[in-house]
């Protein structure tokens, strides 16, 4: 400590006495004391006290209590100085979170107590560093409670947060505030971590590797986390066979249900519809985080869907079939595309008797998915005419916990034949066409016991005949009939066998009929395109010919098709047949052969074709027709201007437009403001003098005369503008 004593008359050094009180303990010093060093001046003494026994926190009071000048005058006045020694820096305590703590929030409040018992903390110099970023006490995230000396840093105040597993390093530096020397400085560091973990996810439904038959169905995961769950990043991927789909919390197929435990929730994914039986499905939930940002483990489920019962089809005997055996094998196609066929639950019921698959008379073949019942092995024999009702029950392996199994129950019926004679009307065949003159009807009979010819009855167009009628003969179980009068051209002939029995009296009781047609006439052309002598604007005009022949129908392979003397091969023609086959449409497209007919040319088409009878010779037609290519016409308006004043001169405007000989067009008139005043269809015309179909009388849509002026017009062909311009109505 420095102090000075002043007097203009000088100071007697030995007269100076100094009082020092350290922490309440007084002592007296002179200028000759070892702790005092001084310098004399004519009018003053400057001294320095250097204590040797003081320590941090000691309080000292010092004053000059006596002194005399050279005239021996006593001390007039002296200061009494009191101060404290502060050699220690600020102290730190009570860090929050504690060092190495695990914290279960992402924006924890970071705090520490700072104190200094000497000169106190200089808060303007305090600094907190969080993960290498320094903040002073002026930062909005930093707060100081001066009363308690507690410094806090709030990361949320500046938008800072961490995620699970992050390590946060914190350092704080502080200084005290002595009046002289210093300041004393100190710092401290610690760290803490954000808790790890993540939601725990399990699959609630369906069970792993299950076979699901519920449709529609869903996949349910249960997720739990004590820190809460952040649903913003939910992700689910679904594989169905080779296809994959991705879903988030925003997807309409995803729903969540909060469970009674506030930290748990059910996540439900609706399975898409239309998935084929047997399709393996894998669903994985991932990208689910807790509120600390910790992810869940990817949680997957594998299962198979099987929505349909086993498939089934009768192979033989078919439903409502009649069989010529007393013990026909019953064969069905039976299997399951999803979980497979449970043969232990598969059986056939005939009447009141049930037959299991593992019995000796039923065999299942896996390689062909076929089930075979052998009546002989089952001891079954049906009499002729018997009605057999048969039912099958089958089910698959779909899990009962998930709407399974899928069950098939179906029945069908067949009959056993009574072994009557078999009859075949050999010729003419049913639906055939004959051009034969005369025609012969042939009927064949088959029966191991022989045919009773006296029982034969057959009809021709309703007339009943026997083997005794004119034109009827019977040889080697075959009947022949040649009508005494030929059948009429174009007529249909119905031949029916109404009765026949074998030699044992087993009767053929159901009439057997064939209908055939007689055709002695060649095909006819009923329509051409263009019509014979017609005009067309298309220089590559398609040529279409419609042939008709009834009942034989047209034989397309016999067609000869010549255009202007050039034969058109069949591969250049387009063929269309009517449903009943009596009409043939043939189209030739010249453009496909780079053929263009000049305007005004006459095109000659020569055609020959035959019909297609089943018996004897085909009938042949040979003919020709022609058409003309339309002359070319451009856009032309005349007269323009015109004067619609009914004076017989230029009373109307005439519009020429492309294709006006073959197509109508639409004429639209607009005033100069673009307002439509007239619209009407025009054309087609038969020739240039034919002006009425394409004239305009200068009137509006209602037939009222329009005022003189300039008007705009357009001509539209099939909705497309082909001509445009202005037309003037003059006075």
C-alpha atoms as one frame of an Amber mdcrd trajectory, in Angstrom:
protein
   0.000   0.000   0.000   1.242   3.467  -0.903   0.678   6.532   1.334   2.196
  10.043   1.645   2.589  12.690   4.412   2.763  16.351   3.371   4.140  19.512
   5.203   5.823  22.558   3.698   8.170  22.753   6.662   9.354  19.234   6.198
   8.630  16.128   8.286  10.634  14.472  11.058  10.816  10.840   9.913  11.274
   9.391  13.420   8.030  11.060  14.532   5.816   9.095  12.174   3.669   6.357
  13.799   1.406   4.131  11.677  -1.611   2.107  12.946  -2.383  -1.187  11.121
  -5.427  -3.374  12.062  -5.553  -6.764  10.278  -8.827  -8.730  10.801  -9.258
  -6.843  14.076  -5.666  -7.296  15.335  -3.939  -3.902  15.803  -0.233  -3.193
  15.443   1.931  -0.049  15.366   4.597   0.568  12.787   7.236   3.254  12.257
   9.069   4.224   9.141  11.939   2.091  10.343   9.771  -1.089  10.535  10.887
  -3.829   8.112   7.530  -3.783   6.314   7.884  -0.019   5.573  10.010   1.566
   2.904   9.945   5.327   2.366  11.516   8.281   0.568  11.953  11.767   2.059
  11.322  14.939   0.132  11.661  18.591   1.333   7.936  18.858   1.880   6.764
  15.227   2.147   7.460  11.574   2.818   6.239   8.844   0.406   5.971   5.368
   1.990   5.062   1.845   0.892   3.650  -0.829   3.243   4.347  -4.341   2.077
   2.696  -6.783   4.504   4.179 -10.234   4.959   1.436 -11.985   6.935  -1.817
 -11.196   5.033  -3.887 -13.778   3.088  -6.934 -13.980   0.821  -9.998 -12.405
   2.380  -8.209 -10.424   5.138  -9.609  -6.974   5.917  -7.039  -4.253   6.685
  -7.458  -0.757   8.199  -4.382   1.562   8.060  -3.843   5.166   9.126  -1.027
   7.553  10.189  -1.758   8.306  13.827   1.063  10.752  14.602   3.801  12.852
  12.916   5.600  16.180  13.467   7.030  18.676  11.074  10.478  20.330  11.399
   8.884  23.003  13.583   7.580  20.203  15.783   4.007  20.837  14.893   1.778
  17.761  15.433  -0.180  15.852  12.706  -3.165  17.899  11.619  -5.185  15.223
   9.667  -4.845  11.611   8.383  -7.048   9.275   6.220  -8.136   5.903   7.640
  -8.142   3.392   4.735  -9.941   0.031   4.991  -9.710  -2.665   2.197  -9.896
  -6.405   1.644  -7.490  -8.780  -0.086  -8.987 -10.956  -2.937  -6.543 -13.417
  -4.453  -9.078 -16.192  -5.488 -11.109 -16.502  -8.757 -14.871 -17.148  -8.827
 -16.140 -20.601  -7.742 -18.578 -22.944  -9.606 -21.182 -25.292  -8.186 -24.493
 -27.101  -8.860 -24.301 -27.748 -12.623 -27.560 -28.699 -14.319 -27.728 -31.196
 -15.933 -25.013 -32.810 -13.786 -21.776 -33.945 -15.347 -22.176 -37.149 -17.426
 -25.945 -37.097 -16.908 -28.377 -38.785 -19.324 -31.145 -36.314 -20.155 -34.589
 -37.268 -21.517 -35.428 -34.033 -23.271 -34.040 -32.395 -26.385 -33.886 -28.776
 -25.100 -32.748 -29.103 -21.461 -32.098 -25.935 -19.413 -28.333 -25.702 -18.675
 -27.482 -23.915 -15.371 -24.563 -23.363 -12.960 -24.001 -21.402  -9.710 -21.114
 -18.848  -9.831 -19.865 -17.101  -6.683 -16.916 -14.975  -5.485 -16.580 -14.088
  -1.774 -14.040 -11.379  -2.417 -14.697  -8.734  -5.031 -17.736 -10.524  -6.489
 -18.443 -11.871 -10.000 -18.097  -9.553 -12.954 -21.130 -10.798 -14.914 -20.222
  -8.791 -17.973 -17.213 -11.085 -18.426 -19.041 -14.355 -17.824 -19.290 -16.608
 -20.906 -20.916 -20.023 -21.468 -19.798 -22.218 -24.397 -22.106 -25.021 -25.649
 -20.629 -27.427 -28.179 -17.970 -24.879 -29.218 -20.431 -21.964 -29.553 -19.874
 -19.142 -27.025 -22.674 -17.038 -25.519 -22.292 -14.001 -23.195 -24.828 -12.755
 -20.685 -26.338 -10.391 -23.249 -27.542 -13.303 -25.418 -31.302 -13.926 -25.327
 -30.714 -17.569 -24.397 -28.668 -16.633 -21.279 -30.234 -15.511 -17.995 -28.642
 -14.539 -14.634 -30.246 -14.540 -11.212 -28.033 -12.015  -9.429 -29.547 -12.824
  -6.071 -28.527 -16.478  -6.209 -25.624 -16.125  -8.622 -27.158 -18.753 -10.969
 -26.432 -18.623 -14.700 -28.785 -20.514 -17.106 -28.742 -21.222 -20.862 -32.063
 -22.043 -22.601 -31.385 -23.699 -26.041 -35.055 -23.497 -27.041 -34.902 -19.703
 -26.871 -32.649 -19.663 -29.952 -34.167 -22.704 -31.716 -31.450 -25.137 -30.713
 -32.301 -28.758 -29.938 -30.554 -32.110 -29.880 -31.498 -35.689 -30.615 -31.076
 -38.929 -28.780 -27.438 -39.983 -28.446 -26.048 -36.443 -28.801 -23.269 -35.457
 -26.378 -23.371 -31.817 -25.218 -20.144 -30.231 -23.936 -20.508 -27.118 -21.749
 -17.784 -24.736 -20.523 -18.240 -21.613 -18.355 -15.576 -18.916 -17.763 -15.874
 -16.176 -15.082 -13.843 -13.300 -13.587 -14.123 -11.350 -10.316 -14.013  -7.542
 -10.016 -11.197  -6.302  -7.686 -10.499  -2.569  -7.495  -6.796  -2.964  -8.092
  -4.756  -5.579  -9.871  -6.514  -8.675 -11.224  -9.134  -9.717 -12.152  -8.926
 -13.320 -10.945 -10.221 -15.723 -13.653 -11.497 -19.311 -13.637 -13.419 -21.720
 -15.859 -15.059 -25.147 -15.650 -16.408 -27.723 -18.135 -18.789 -30.685 -18.017
 -20.905 -32.719 -20.386 -24.183 -34.560 -20.552 -25.954 -36.733 -23.150 -29.454
 -36.939 -24.630 -30.983 -40.298 -23.813 -30.906 -43.001 -26.517 -33.507 -45.685
 -27.104 -36.406 -45.237 -29.487 -39.946 -46.588 -29.735 -40.422 -50.289 -29.091
 -42.529 -51.693 -31.944 -44.174 -55.109 -32.173 -46.610 -56.565 -34.707 -50.011
 -57.218 -33.156 -51.775 -58.659 -36.206 -51.588 -60.791 -38.251 -49.342 -63.480
 -36.795 -45.976 -64.140 -38.419 -46.176 -66.563 -41.374 -49.956 -66.745 -41.065
 -52.360 -67.284 -43.960 -54.925 -64.487 -43.975 -58.393 -64.858 -45.501 -59.950
 -61.609 -44.216 -60.749 -59.073 -46.939 -60.371 -56.208 -46.442 -57.734 -56.722
 -43.759 -55.111 -54.664 -42.021 -51.682 -54.914 -40.408 -51.417 -53.604 -36.837
 -48.210 -52.541 -35.091 -48.085 -51.512 -31.413 -45.501 -48.829 -30.573 -44.499
 -47.580 -27.113 -41.904 -45.124 -25.777 -41.774 -43.446 -22.343 -40.522 -40.246
 -23.979 -43.494 -40.040 -26.340 -43.580 -40.661 -30.099 -43.063 -38.205 -32.960
 -45.453 -39.217 -35.766 -44.104 -36.812 -38.380 -41.641 -39.343 -39.806 -43.612
 -42.597 -39.782 -42.664 -44.858 -42.715 -44.117 -48.192 -43.849 -43.106 -50.221
 -46.902 -45.361 -53.003 -48.206 -44.158 -55.691 -50.607 -46.854 -57.695 -52.410
 -45.126 -60.277 -54.539 -42.630 -58.271 -56.597 -44.336 -54.898 -56.109 -43.671
 -52.395 -53.330 -45.626 -49.450 -51.917 -44.554 -46.743 -49.443 -46.825 -45.156
 -46.844 -46.440 -42.340 -44.316 -48.523 -40.991 -41.452 -50.277 -38.792 -44.061
 -51.382 -41.762 -46.224 -55.110 -42.462 -46.248 -54.368 -46.170 -45.761 -52.655
 -45.478 -42.414 -54.497 -44.752 -39.154 -53.365 -44.498 -35.526 -55.208 -45.189
 -32.310 -53.991 -43.988 -28.906 -53.964 -46.824 -26.390 -54.906 -46.400 -22.702
 -51.199 -46.123 -21.903 -50.376 -42.568 -23.008 -46.973 -43.711 -24.283 -48.443
 -46.430 -26.547 -50.277 -46.321 -29.831 -51.610 -48.733 -32.448 -50.579 -48.141
 -36.079 -52.964 -49.673 -38.654 -52.184 -50.158 -42.361 -55.121 -51.127 -44.581
 -54.029 -53.890 -46.977 -54.795 -52.943 -50.613 -57.581 -54.861 -52.330 -57.162
 -57.016 -55.408 -54.146 -59.027 -54.214 -54.072 -62.484 -55.783 -54.385 -65.592
 -53.641 -51.062 -66.999 -52.553 -49.288 -63.651 -52.767 -46.558 -63.376 -50.106
 -46.729 -60.061 -48.254 -43.954 -58.389 -46.297 -44.668 -55.184 -44.377 -41.987
 -53.228 -42.505 -42.442 -50.218 -40.215 -39.451 -47.881 -39.921 -38.623 -44.154
 -39.558 -40.597 -43.941 -36.301 -38.903 -41.685 -33.737 -39.487 -40.809 -30.113
 -39.656 -37.208 -28.962 -35.854 -37.265 -28.467 -35.295 -38.227 -32.126 -34.331
 -41.850 -31.376 -35.486 -44.194 -34.165 -37.245 -47.496 -33.724 -35.852 -50.756
 -35.000 -37.343 -51.785 -38.356 -40.169 -54.181 -37.541 -41.455 -56.514 -40.250
 -44.174 -59.122 -40.697 -44.422 -61.828 -43.370 -47.669 -63.562 -44.243 -49.707
 -64.864 -47.190 -53.193 -63.842 -48.341 -55.801 -66.368 -49.467 -59.222 -64.786
 -49.960 -60.924 -67.384 -52.130 -62.131 -70.941 -51.595 -60.560 -73.802 -53.540
 -61.130 -73.624 -57.287 -63.274 -76.268 -58.876 -64.359 -77.438 -62.315 -66.145
 -80.586 -63.414 -64.196 -82.498 -66.032 -66.510 -85.496 -66.349 -69.328 -86.251
 -66.246 -70.225 -82.605 -66.802 -73.183 -80.975 -65.085 -76.430 -82.191 -66.692
 -74.427 -84.584 -68.901 -75.695 -87.982 -70.051 -73.169 -90.837 -70.055 -73.277
 -94.191 -71.803 -71.863 -96.164 -68.908 -73.237 -97.623 -65.686 -69.993 -96.830
 -63.817 -68.514 -93.609 -65.254 -65.432 -92.251 -63.461 -66.106 -88.890 -61.804
 -63.214 -86.488 -62.516 -63.002 -82.908 -61.245 -60.326 -80.233 -61.320 -59.767
 -79.199 -57.680 -57.051 -77.112 -56.047 -56.257 -73.902 -54.188 -54.028 -71.067
 -55.423 -53.399 -69.676 -51.964 -52.742 -71.834 -48.940 -53.316 -75.166 -50.655
 -56.016 -77.820 -50.449 -56.685 -79.482 -47.074 -57.377 -83.045 -48.268 -58.272
 -84.181 -44.746 -61.367 -81.966 -44.985 -62.260 -82.906 -48.578 -64.972 -85.448
 -49.397 -67.632 -86.366 -52.000 -71.280 -87.066 -51.186 -73.503 -89.134 -53.515
 -77.028 -89.367 -52.213 -76.661 -90.204 -48.519 -73.196 -91.779 -48.841 -69.956
 -89.898 -48.145 -66.574 -90.864 -49.590 -63.327 -89.481 -48.130 -60.242 -88.698
 -50.182 -58.231 -91.285 -48.262 -60.726 -94.036 -49.133 -59.809 -96.681 -51.695
 -62.176 -95.356 -54.370 -61.073 -91.656 -54.448 -57.621 -90.588 -55.657 -56.148
 -87.062 -55.705 -53.395 -86.258 -58.223 -51.288 -83.270 -57.092 -49.541 -82.775
 -60.421 -52.825 -82.154 -62.230 -54.963 -80.868 -59.373 -57.510 -83.569 -60.227
 -59.751 -85.676 -58.013 -61.003 -89.017 -59.405 -63.797 -91.197 -57.996 -63.896
 -94.795 -59.321 -67.475 -96.116 -58.915 -66.367 -99.728 -59.346 -63.894 -99.437
 -56.429 -66.630 -97.757 -54.356 -69.134-100.523 -55.154 -71.399 -98.122 -57.082
 -73.519 -99.239 -60.071 -76.178 -97.052 -61.684 -79.071 -98.349 -63.773 -79.808
 -96.873 -67.159 -81.791 -93.654 -66.887 -80.550 -93.009 -63.324 -80.168 -89.416
 -62.104 -76.909 -88.998 -60.155 -76.662 -86.101 -57.699 -73.093 -85.518 -56.528
 -71.657 -82.933 -54.097 -68.116 -82.025 -53.072 -66.851 -80.288 -49.932 -63.327
 -78.831 -49.828 -61.422 -76.227 -47.817 -57.977 -74.633 -47.734 -55.419 -74.035
 -44.975 -56.192 -70.353 -44.295 -55.797 -69.657 -40.552 -58.981 -69.826 -38.518
 -57.779 -66.817 -36.494 -57.811 -64.736 -39.665 -61.193 -65.553 -41.279 -60.105
 -68.972 -42.546 -60.499 -71.533 -43.788 -62.125 -70.730 -47.139 -64.755 -73.384
 -47.884 -66.109 -74.794 -51.168 -69.465 -76.593 -51.274 -70.890 -77.365 -54.702
 -73.113 -79.938 -56.391 -73.953 -81.077 -59.898 -76.040 -83.776 -61.600 -75.655
 -86.174 -64.510 -77.686 -89.027 -66.002 -76.996 -92.605 -67.141 -78.058 -93.374
 -70.730 -80.716 -96.034 -71.413 -78.628 -97.454 -74.320 -81.009 -96.552 -77.125
 -79.771 -96.716 -80.729 -77.338 -94.021 -81.837 -78.390 -92.062 -84.887 -76.362
 -89.777 -87.171 -77.783 -87.729 -90.038 -74.670 -88.034 -92.165 -75.602 -85.982
 -95.238 -76.324 -83.231 -95.816 -74.684 -82.161 -92.558 -76.531 -79.893 -90.177
 -76.309 -76.222 -91.284 -74.655 -77.235 -94.563 -75.477 -75.916 -98.046 -75.991
 -78.072-101.101 -76.126 -77.162-104.788 -76.693 -80.786-105.875 -79.502 -81.757
-108.247 -80.962 -84.113-107.147 -79.965 -84.178-103.435 -79.564 -87.292-101.261
 -80.302 -87.557 -97.527 -78.214 -90.165 -95.664 -78.946 -91.319 -92.050 -76.660
 -93.808 -90.237 -77.709 -95.996 -87.261 -75.481 -97.654 -84.653 -76.635-100.309
 -82.175 -75.009-103.570 -81.106 -78.425-105.277 -81.094 -79.353-104.258 -84.672
 -81.956-101.860 -86.027 -85.671-102.655 -86.465 -86.231-100.995 -89.863 -90.000
-101.147 -89.482 -89.715 -98.746 -86.529 -87.959 -96.061 -88.532 -89.878 -92.813
 -88.883 -88.359 -89.646 -90.275 -89.720 -86.357 -91.551 -88.631 -84.099 -94.426
 -90.029 -80.597 -93.994 -92.761 -82.050 -91.806 -93.720 -84.972 -94.091 -93.406
 -88.334 -92.275 -91.665 -91.078 -94.256 -90.776 -94.753 -93.717 -88.504 -97.172
 -95.522 -91.486 -98.078 -97.701 -91.845 -94.601 -99.261 -90.716 -93.728-102.813
 -87.067 -92.711-102.940 -86.198 -94.446 -99.598 -83.715 -97.314 -99.351 -81.920
 -99.011 -96.388 -78.543-100.731 -96.692 -75.957-101.744 -94.036 -77.650 -99.811
 -91.190 -77.824 -96.698 -93.424 -80.928 -95.005 -94.823 -80.862 -93.183 -98.197
 -83.568 -90.806 -99.454 -83.682 -89.096-102.900 -86.706 -86.739-103.135 -88.883
 -87.370-106.204 -89.204 -83.583-106.681 -86.022 -81.436-106.186 -85.998 -78.944
-103.328 -86.607 -75.267-104.195 -83.606 -72.898-104.662 -82.800 -70.974-101.428
 -85.051 -73.152 -99.334 -84.154 -74.789 -96.043 -84.790 -78.483 -95.574 -85.358
 -79.941 -92.118 -84.702 -83.661 -91.738 -85.755 -85.245 -88.427 -85.482 -88.840
 -87.255 -88.475 -89.180 -84.947 -88.399 -92.865 -84.056 -86.189 -95.927 -84.223
 -85.706 -98.927 -81.951 -83.188-101.713 -81.732 -84.147-105.340 -81.996 -84.586
-105.505 -78.211 -87.102-102.680 -78.201 -84.840 -99.937 -76.748 -86.326 -96.932
 -78.465 -84.705 -93.788 -79.725 -87.250 -91.431 -78.211 -85.778 -87.960 -78.801
 -86.120 -86.622 -82.376 -82.838 -85.925 -84.152 -82.969 -83.117 -86.696 -80.652
 -81.595 -89.268 -81.392 -78.512 -91.286 -79.598 -77.792 -94.560 -80.087 -75.284
 -97.358 -80.368 -75.518-101.095 -78.490 -72.899-103.144 -78.475 -72.931-106.940
 -77.798 -69.157-107.418 -74.517 -67.184-107.654 -73.630 -64.357-105.196 -75.064
 -60.889-105.813 -73.601 -57.402-105.292 -76.028 -55.478-103.095 -73.984 -52.338
-102.527 -70.816 -50.647-103.696 -68.844 -47.690-102.378 -68.786 -45.419-104.275
 -72.108 -46.272-105.859 -72.073 -47.176-109.518 -71.587 -43.913-111.479 -71.041
 -41.874-108.275 -68.657 -38.908-107.909 -66.113 -38.750-105.063 -63.568 -36.116
-104.132 -61.131 -38.654-102.664 -58.370 -39.266-105.214 -57.398 -42.338-103.203
 -61.042 -43.369-102.757 -61.498 -46.659-100.905 -63.423 -49.145-103.046 -65.912
 -51.190-101.010 -68.081 -53.972-102.374 -70.785 -55.772-100.395 -71.529 -59.286
-101.672 -74.532 -61.304-100.591 -75.286 -64.966-101.029 -77.863 -66.938 -99.147
 -77.729 -69.539 -97.931 -74.267 -70.695 -99.075 -72.412 -67.444 -98.346 -69.619
 -65.880-100.372 -66.354 -67.769-100.946 -63.765 -65.037-100.360 -60.944 -67.162
-101.780 -62.653 -67.172-105.214 -62.746 -63.374-105.532 -61.134 -61.720-108.578
 -60.901 -57.948-108.105 -59.616 -55.696-110.963 -59.346 -51.883-110.886 -58.839
 -50.202-114.283 -57.600 -53.522-115.609 -55.111 -54.136-112.756 -55.720 -57.237
-110.622 -55.716 -56.512-106.903 -54.277 -59.414-104.926 -56.089 -60.644-101.840
 -53.387 -59.457 -99.461 -54.142 -55.863-100.594 -57.815 -56.171 -99.624 -59.513
 -55.770 -96.244 -62.121 -58.425 -95.543 -65.152 -58.211 -93.255 -67.749 -60.939
 -92.838 -71.232 -60.641 -91.370 -72.031 -62.694 -88.293 -74.160 -65.211 -90.195
 -71.665 -65.403 -93.073 -74.065 -64.517 -95.896 -72.541 -61.073 -96.515 -68.936
 -60.216 -97.405 -67.525 -56.697 -97.321 -64.312 -56.140 -99.321 -62.363 -52.893
 -99.065 -59.506 -51.829-101.318 -57.406 -48.840-100.207 -55.515 -47.484-103.252
 -53.420 -45.232-101.027 -51.726 -48.319 -99.562 -50.404 -49.029-103.082 -49.462
 -45.376-103.733 -52.308 -45.092-106.241 -54.020 -41.723-106.731 -56.760 -41.275
-109.320 -56.616 -37.977-111.271 -59.513 -35.549-110.794 -62.278 -36.254-113.271
 -61.112 -39.841-114.023 -63.606 -42.718-114.365 -62.501 -45.783-112.358 -63.713
 -49.207-113.608 -63.974 -52.125-111.152 -64.347 -55.706-112.537 -65.356 -58.455
-110.083 -65.998 -62.206-110.174 -66.757 -64.391-107.124 -68.483 -67.651-106.201
 -70.429 -68.899-103.218 -69.226 -71.724-100.964 -71.483 -74.744-100.978 -70.693
 -77.920 -99.052 -71.938 -80.298-101.722 -71.501 -80.266-105.550 -70.310 -77.172
-107.477 -70.122 -73.516-106.320 -72.218 -70.842-108.119 -70.187 -68.051-109.873
 -70.998 -64.312-110.417 -69.122 -61.922-112.798 -69.897 -58.130-112.960 -68.414
 -54.580-112.998 -69.163 -50.962-111.914 -67.484 -47.523-112.157 -67.176 -44.185
-110.284 -65.764 -40.693-111.057 -63.141 -38.680-109.118 -64.510 -35.274-108.084
 -62.927 -32.216-109.761 -60.774 -29.969-107.541 -62.381 -26.758-106.207 -60.754
 -23.944-104.186 -62.122 -21.177-101.942 -63.937 -18.551-103.983 -66.578 -15.909
-103.142 -68.565 -14.180-105.872 -69.794 -11.571-106.350 -68.052  -9.525-103.682
 -69.384  -6.899-102.920 -72.996  -7.920-103.528 -76.267  -5.956-103.243 -79.101
  -7.966-101.661 -81.796  -5.467-102.687 -84.004  -7.867-104.710 -83.295  -6.083
-107.995 -82.333  -9.351-109.634 -78.661  -8.369-109.869 -76.009  -9.572-107.429
 -78.689 -10.269-104.812 -76.696 -13.011-103.116 -73.123 -14.121-102.547 -72.035
 -17.633-103.620 -69.338 -19.536-101.701 -67.162 -22.131-103.414 -65.225 -24.419
-101.036 -63.160 -27.601-101.294 -65.118 -30.865-101.700 -68.393 -29.023-102.283
 -69.547 -31.706-104.733 -69.481 -34.395-102.035 -69.757 -32.755 -98.615 -71.840
 -30.166 -96.870 -70.071 -27.448 -94.924 -70.989 -24.808 -92.358 -70.956 -21.082
 -93.216 -70.528 -18.582 -90.347 -70.740 -14.768 -90.795 -69.374 -12.276 -88.195
 -69.587  -8.521 -87.982 -66.393  -6.520 -87.513 -66.705  -6.801 -83.742 -66.477
 -10.568 -84.016 -70.168 -11.143 -83.183 -71.668 -14.062 -85.059 -74.673 -12.840
 -87.089 -75.382 -15.838 -89.290 -74.644 -19.594 -89.347 -76.054 -22.135 -91.788
 -75.129 -25.425 -93.501 -74.254 -25.136 -97.198 -73.780 -27.692-100.011 -73.228
 -30.221-101.358 -73.886 -29.306-104.973 -74.469 -31.308-108.129 -72.427 -28.925
-110.319 -71.071 -25.392-110.603 -74.454 -23.974-111.785 -76.050 -25.374-108.601
 -75.629 -22.179-106.466 -78.682 -22.231-104.202 -77.229 -24.695-101.667 -74.201
 -22.373-101.108 -75.616 -18.860-101.336 -76.027 -16.154 -98.666 -78.755 -13.502
 -99.031 -77.131 -10.983 -96.662 -79.463 -11.789 -93.733 -78.908 -12.589 -90.060
 -79.798 -15.769 -88.189 -83.464 -14.748 -88.074 -83.677 -13.931 -91.787 -83.549
 -10.171 -91.265 -81.518  -8.098 -93.761 -78.141  -6.954 -92.404 -76.938  -3.358
 -92.882 -74.335  -2.638 -95.553 -70.765  -3.073 -94.442 -67.820  -5.407 -94.237
 -68.356  -8.822 -92.687 -66.010 -11.676 -91.939 -66.828 -15.219 -92.938 -65.461
 -18.705 -92.393 -66.386 -22.004 -94.014 -66.000 -25.038 -91.771 -65.705 -28.575
 -93.060 -66.052 -31.229 -90.351 -65.448 -28.502 -87.761 -62.235 -27.272 -89.404
 -61.911 -23.868 -91.095 -61.170 -24.423 -94.788 -62.060 -20.948 -96.166 -62.104
 -17.477 -94.607 -62.210 -13.870 -95.697 -64.395 -10.789 -95.820 -67.610 -10.187
 -97.686 -69.077  -6.739 -98.404 -72.772  -5.856 -98.469 -73.137  -2.789-100.648
 -76.083  -0.468-101.008
